[in-house]
């Protein structure tokens, strides 16, 4: 029988109703997300900022790293981005809302300031809960395809109008976190909510162009260089890519332009785990983990102090590029060979 897939699940509704009393008109609200914000972080922030402003609150975005150029289209004169002020932008707020983060340490240089805030701190997130959350009141559900889906639910439960600019933001979060509605987190409800956002004024072809077909030439050249480092262990279904410390500068691009490169390693037939090693310099290497099938890269990433989702996670490791790559690749081989994936 047909069902209303856009109905908000009871547990989410209850969590939203517990959080709602903090959303008082006139309150100055800081909205933040993780380091190097992605489409879900940016979409959820800009969408929520507009929703709150329409209810009489005074929202500002305060992120640990600058807003990515590729998502500039989500901003406008009606969204106040005070990231450049750093921790100072958090000093006079009445409320903090942290999006798309389960662990406060993902707030980077804002972490200690956030720990010290005495105002109410709320979390809206779809990652596995951590032992060190950014707030005490939360709307959290790993069944959500994106944090943007939970922001949609917030608006639905509280009866807030979703105007076209809000719909574009939330659609961006859902589209990017599901890999263009291709990944396994693309649930029937996710597509139903996306359909509602289309009905609110989203143009899907325009969104595709803005997000996936507006790359600078340097990004394509960078991709060609990184793909040239591809290594594959066909017997175990393991593939990995490597990127040197000066690659971004040489090609005139930013970290945000790396988005999706690791997916090419994951696309190889038979791959169960794909890795991207990026040398950040100063003895630090960032590792991106992706998986296919039942391989849980969230559990694997936690071995190295990282985390994320079962099929997409990350970690930051100390050491040289060669040291970190050898360590992680060997651990991945042992895991895959042992059938622990």
Secondary structure, 3 states (H helix, E strand, C coil): CCCCCCCCCHHHHHHHHHHHCCCCCCCEEEEECCCCCCHHHHHHHHHHHHHHHHCCCEEEECCCCCCCHHHHHHCCCCCCECHHHHHHHHCCCCEEEEECCCCHHHHHHHHHHHHHCCCEEEEEECCCCCCCCCCCEEEECCCCCCHHHHHHHHHHHHCCCCCHHHHHHHHHHHHHHCCCCCCCCCCHHHHHHHHHHHHCCCCHHHHHHHHHCCCCHHHHHHHHHHHCCCEEECCCCEEEEEECCCHHHHHCCCHHHHCCHHHHHHCCCCCCEEEEEEEEECCEEEEEEEECCCCCHHHHHHCCCCEECCCEEEEEEECCHHHHHHHHHHHHHHHHHCCCC
